[in-house]
Amino acid sequence: MQPPDASPLVQPAWLAEYLDHPDVRVVDVRWRARYEAGHGISADDEAGYLAGHIPGAVFVGMVRDLADPQSDVPDRLVSSALFAQVMDRLGIGNHTLVVAYDDMVLPLSAARLWWALSYYGHAGVRVLDGGLRRWRAEGRPLSTAVPAPPPATFTPRPQPDWIATKATVGAALDQPDVAFVDCLAADQYHSSQTHPWGDRPGHIPGAVNVPYLANADPALAAAPTAERDRLLATERVLSYLPTDDLAALYAAASVTPDREVIAYCGRGYAAASGLLALKLLGYERVRLYDGSWAEWSADPALPVTGGQ
């Protein structure tokens, strides 16, 4: 089964037409971030899935199912063996076309699942443009039935070019042909006092700030965390900018196609959304730093900029 083009996105009308195709697996990957005592916490939203989802969609928890339980870094992606077990259970085989969605303004957890599948060598994965919000806004049906797909066999084939590690980032700090993109809200990037997703404030030296919501509206580039959270609480539907506007956004930040790009955020969700935007533009050398700020800030030996 092949989608209409090579874009990492598919449109709701296309998905509605192929919703019952046996080679298509729709995956609801709803997720929430909350704050306790100033610290960010990731949480799956299976309750939202059970209350109503795209017909035939299965649910996967980015925290419960796809975060490495052995890692000291929260939300780090599971090993290839554990990832394959989850995909097998969801009925995702080597030739399955996966369509991931969440209910954020722009894809966060859906983008992270798209990245995870791409990293493990599965080219047949797309993100639903506009997600569940657009699906609902277009008056399309929802279901509360929980499907039980037949198990499949998923063969992971890790692709190193999709991921960056702490060592990768450290080795690239002084490389002029590498661009670091911090995809968090502007106030978190500039913070000198606290950071909800790490042990220290600030950002990776040399990183530029392109908040993930700026990929839909450049006016949101300066939106602080509180304003972003208010937007997330609405039913507003956003889509990625047209490619000309996206290209201008990144060119203004000196993130050009001739450079390798390493995107990061707090725990790899907003960075996956930014990575998806870069793939929409056709950037070829783009990686996600999976440990992100949670890992980098926890190591006092590593440099930061902007923190105290």
C-alpha positions as CSV (number, residue, x, y, z in Angstrom):
1,M,0.0,0.0,0.0
2,Q,1.4,3.4,-1.0
3,P,0.1,6.9,-0.2
4,P,-0.3,9.4,-3.0
5,D,3.2,11.0,-2.8
6,A,6.4,11.0,-0.7
7,S,5.2,13.6,1.7
8,P,5.4,12.6,5.4
9,L,1.8,13.8,5.7
10,V,-1.5,12.4,4.4
11,Q,-4.8,14.2,4.2
12,P,-8.0,13.2,6.0
13,A,-9.8,12.7,2.7
14,W,-7.2,10.2,1.6
15,L,-7.3,8.3,4.9
16,A,-11.1,8.2,4.9
17,E,-11.0,6.5,1.5
18,Y,-8.5,3.9,2.6
19,L,-9.5,3.5,6.2
20,D,-10.6,-0.1,5.7
21,H,-7.6,-1.2,3.6
22,P,-6.0,-4.3,5.1
23,D,-2.5,-2.9,4.7
24,V,-3.3,0.4,6.5
25,R,-2.9,0.6,10.3
26,V,-4.1,3.8,11.9
27,V,-2.4,4.5,15.2
28,D,-3.8,6.9,17.9
29,V,-0.8,8.1,19.9
30,R,-2.4,10.8,22.1
31,W,-0.2,12.2,24.8
32,R,-0.2,15.0,27.3
33,A,2.4,17.1,29.1
34,R,1.7,18.4,32.5
35,Y,3.7,20.3,35.1
36,E,4.3,19.5,38.8
37,A,6.4,21.8,40.9
38,G,7.8,23.4,37.8
39,H,8.9,20.1,36.2
40,G,7.4,18.7,33.0
41,I,5.9,15.2,33.0
42,S,4.9,13.1,30.0
43,A,1.7,11.1,30.2
44,D,-0.2,8.9,27.7
45,D,-3.9,9.8,27.0
46,E,-5.5,6.4,26.5
47,A,-8.7,7.7,28.2
48,G,-9.1,10.2,25.3
49,Y,-8.7,7.3,22.8
50,L,-11.3,5.2,24.6
51,A,-13.7,8.1,24.6
52,G,-13.6,8.3,20.8
53,H,-11.1,7.7,18.0
54,I,-10.8,7.3,14.3
55,P,-12.6,4.1,13.4
56,G,-10.2,1.1,13.3
57,A,-7.4,3.0,15.1
58,V,-5.3,1.2,17.6
59,F,-3.7,3.0,20.6
60,V,0.0,3.1,21.6
61,G,1.4,4.8,24.6
62,M,4.6,6.7,23.9
63,V,5.4,6.5,27.6
64,R,4.0,3.2,28.6
65,D,4.9,1.2,25.5
66,L,7.7,3.1,23.6
67,A,9.9,4.7,26.4
68,D,12.8,2.7,27.5
69,P,12.1,1.5,31.1
70,Q,15.8,0.8,31.7
71,S,17.0,4.3,30.8
72,D,17.9,7.1,33.2
73,V,16.8,9.6,30.6
74,P,13.0,9.9,30.6
75,D,11.1,9.1,27.4
76,R,14.2,7.7,25.5
77,L,13.1,5.4,22.7
78,V,13.0,1.6,23.5
79,S,15.4,-0.9,22.1
80,S,14.8,-2.4,18.7
81,A,13.6,-5.7,20.3
82,L,11.0,-4.0,22.5
83,F,9.9,-1.8,19.7
84,A,9.4,-4.8,17.4
85,Q,7.3,-6.5,20.1
86,V,5.0,-3.5,20.3
87,M,4.6,-3.2,16.5
88,D,3.9,-6.9,16.3
89,R,1.1,-6.5,18.9
90,L,-0.4,-3.5,17.0
91,G,-0.5,-5.5,13.8
92,I,2.2,-3.5,12.1
93,G,4.4,-5.6,9.8
94,N,7.1,-4.8,7.4
95,H,4.7,-3.8,4.6
96,T,2.1,-2.0,6.7
97,L,1.3,1.6,5.9
98,V,1.1,3.3,9.3
99,V,-0.9,6.6,9.7
100,A,-0.2,8.2,13.1
101,Y,-2.3,11.0,14.6
102,D,-2.7,12.8,17.9
103,D,-4.9,15.7,18.9
104,M,-2.4,18.5,19.3
105,V,-2.4,21.8,17.3
106,L,0.6,20.4,15.4
107,P,1.7,16.8,15.7
108,L,3.9,16.0,18.7
109,S,3.6,12.4,19.8
110,A,2.4,11.4,16.3
111,A,5.5,13.0,14.9
112,R,7.6,11.2,17.4
113,L,6.1,7.8,16.4
114,W,6.8,8.8,12.7
115,W,10.4,9.5,13.7
116,A,10.7,6.2,15.7
117,L,9.4,4.1,12.9
118,S,11.6,5.9,10.4
119,Y,14.6,5.3,12.7
120,Y,13.8,1.7,12.9
121,G,13.8,1.5,9.1
122,H,10.0,1.5,8.3
123,A,9.5,3.8,5.3
124,G,5.7,3.2,5.3
125,V,4.7,5.8,7.9
126,R,2.8,9.0,7.6
127,V,1.3,11.6,9.9
128,L,-2.3,12.7,9.5
129,D,-2.3,16.4,8.5
130,G,-4.3,18.3,11.1
131,G,-4.6,15.2,13.3
132,L,-7.8,14.4,15.2
133,R,-8.8,18.1,15.4
134,R,-9.1,18.4,11.7
135,W,-10.8,15.0,11.4
136,R,-13.4,16.2,13.8
137,A,-13.7,19.6,12.3
138,E,-14.5,18.0,8.9
139,G,-17.3,16.1,10.5
140,R,-15.8,12.7,10.1
141,P,-16.9,9.7,12.2
142,L,-15.4,8.5,15.5
143,S,-15.7,5.2,17.2
144,T,-15.3,3.7,20.7
145,A,-14.7,0.2,19.4
146,V,-11.3,-1.1,20.3
147,P,-10.0,-3.3,17.4
148,A,-7.9,-6.4,17.9
149,P,-5.7,-6.6,14.8
150,P,-4.0,-9.9,13.9
151,P,-0.4,-9.9,15.1
152,A,2.3,-9.1,12.5
153,T,6.0,-9.4,12.2
154,F,8.0,-6.2,12.3
155,T,11.7,-6.3,11.5
156,P,13.7,-3.3,12.9
157,R,16.5,-2.0,10.8
158,P,18.0,0.9,12.7
159,Q,19.0,3.9,10.5
160,P,21.8,5.8,12.3
161,D,21.2,8.9,10.1
162,W,17.9,9.5,11.9
163,I,19.2,9.8,15.5
164,A,21.8,11.8,17.4
165,T,23.3,10.8,20.7
166,K,25.0,12.9,23.4
167,A,28.3,11.9,21.9
168,T,27.2,12.9,18.5
169,V,26.1,16.3,19.7
170,G,29.3,16.9,21.7
171,A,31.5,16.1,18.7
172,A,29.5,18.5,16.5
173,L,29.5,21.5,18.8
174,D,32.2,23.4,16.9
175,Q,31.4,22.2,13.5
176,P,30.2,25.0,11.2
177,D,28.3,22.7,8.9
178,V,26.1,21.4,11.7
179,A,23.0,23.4,12.8
180,F,21.4,22.8,16.2
181,V,17.7,23.6,16.4
182,D,16.0,24.0,19.8
183,C,12.3,23.4,19.2
184,L,11.0,24.5,22.6
185,A,9.1,27.7,23.4
186,A,11.1,30.9,23.3
187,D,11.0,31.4,27.1
188,Q,12.4,28.0,27.8
189,Y,15.2,28.5,25.2
190,H,16.1,31.9,26.8
191,S,15.6,30.9,30.4
192,S,18.3,31.7,32.9
193,Q,16.5,30.4,36.0
194,T,14.4,27.3,35.6
195,H,13.7,24.7,32.9
196,P,10.7,22.4,33.1
197,W,12.4,19.7,31.0
198,G,15.9,19.6,32.4
199,D,18.2,20.0,35.4
200,R,19.6,23.3,34.2
201,P,18.3,26.3,32.3
202,G,19.6,27.4,29.0
203,H,20.3,25.6,25.7
204,I,23.0,23.8,23.8
205,P,25.7,26.2,22.7
206,G,25.2,27.5,19.2
207,A,21.6,26.3,19.0
208,V,19.0,28.5,17.3
209,N,15.4,28.6,18.5
210,V,12.7,27.6,16.1
211,P,9.7,26.6,18.3
212,Y,7.7,23.9,16.8
213,L,4.5,26.0,16.5
214,A,6.5,28.5,14.4
215,N,6.3,25.8,11.6
216,A,2.6,26.7,11.4
217,D,2.6,30.4,12.2
218,P,5.8,32.4,12.5
219,A,4.0,34.8,14.8
220,L,4.0,32.0,17.4
221,A,7.8,31.9,17.5
222,A,7.9,34.3,20.4
223,A,4.9,32.8,22.2
224,P,5.8,31.9,25.8
225,T,4.9,28.5,27.3
226,A,1.8,29.8,29.0
227,E,0.4,31.1,25.7
228,R,1.3,27.9,23.9
229,D,-0.5,25.9,26.5
230,R,-3.6,28.1,26.2
231,L,-3.6,27.4,22.4
232,L,-3.3,23.7,23.0
233,A,-6.4,23.8,25.2
234,T,-8.5,25.2,22.3
235,E,-9.9,23.4,19.3
236,R,-7.8,25.5,16.8
237,V,-6.6,23.5,13.8
238,L,-3.2,24.4,12.4
239,S,-1.2,22.9,9.5
240,Y,2.4,23.3,8.5
241,L,3.3,26.4,6.5
242,P,3.6,26.2,2.7
243,T,7.0,25.1,1.7
244,D,8.1,28.5,0.6
245,D,7.2,30.0,3.9
246,L,8.8,27.1,5.8
247,A,12.0,27.6,3.8
248,A,12.1,31.3,4.7
249,L,11.6,30.5,8.4
250,Y,14.6,28.2,8.5
251,A,16.8,30.3,6.2
252,A,16.2,33.3,8.6
253,A,17.7,31.1,11.3
254,S,20.6,30.0,9.1
255,V,19.3,26.4,9.1
256,T,19.9,25.7,5.4
257,P,19.8,22.5,3.4
258,D,23.6,22.4,2.9
259,R,24.1,21.9,6.7
260,E,23.4,18.8,8.8
261,V,20.6,19.6,11.3
262,I,20.2,18.2,14.8
263,A,16.9,19.0,16.4
264,Y,16.2,18.7,20.1
265,C,13.7,19.8,22.7
266,G,12.9,18.6,26.2
267,R,12.3,15.0,25.5
268,G,12.1,14.5,21.8
269,Y,8.4,15.4,21.0
270,A,8.6,19.0,19.7
271,A,11.9,18.1,18.0
272,A,10.1,15.4,16.1
273,S,7.6,17.9,14.9
274,G,10.4,20.2,13.8
275,L,12.1,17.3,12.1
276,L,8.9,16.6,10.2
277,A,8.8,20.2,8.9
278,L,12.4,19.9,7.7
279,K,11.5,16.6,5.9
280,L,8.6,18.4,4.3
281,L,11.2,20.8,2.9
282,G,13.3,18.0,1.6
283,Y,16.2,18.3,4.0
284,E,18.2,15.1,3.8
285,R,20.7,15.3,6.7
286,V,18.4,15.8,9.7
287,R,18.6,14.0,13.1
288,L,16.7,14.0,16.3
289,Y,18.7,14.1,19.5
290,D,16.6,11.6,21.5
291,G,18.0,12.4,24.9
292,S,17.4,16.1,24.2
293,W,17.6,18.6,27.0
294,A,16.6,16.0,29.7
295,E,19.9,14.2,29.0
296,W,22.2,17.1,28.1
297,S,21.3,19.3,31.1
298,A,21.7,16.4,33.5
299,D,25.5,16.2,32.8
300,P,27.2,19.0,34.6
301,A,30.3,18.5,32.5
302,L,28.5,19.6,29.3
303,P,28.3,23.2,28.3
304,V,25.1,25.3,28.2
305,T,24.4,28.8,27.0
306,G,21.9,31.1,28.6
307,G,21.7,29.4,32.0
308,Q,23.1,30.5,35.3
